[in-house]
Amino acid sequence: MSKIKKIVIAVVIVLSLGAIAKQYNEYNHTEMAIKECGNKDNIAKVDSKGFECKD
């Protein structure tokens, strides 16, 4: 296998793992936001970095 193919495969793996991690974080933050904010209607935003409740 050539070096270029190995590099391309490594990049694809890293990007895939990053996408999976982001999805996992958003799911966990959604669960935390529901507990913290009371219900889904009180959540202002959720992303992979955190969440905000409506005032």
Secondary structure, DSSP 4 states (H G I P E B T S, - for coil): --HHHHHHHHHHHHHHHHHHHHHHHHHHHHHHHHHHHSSGGGEEEEETTEEEE--
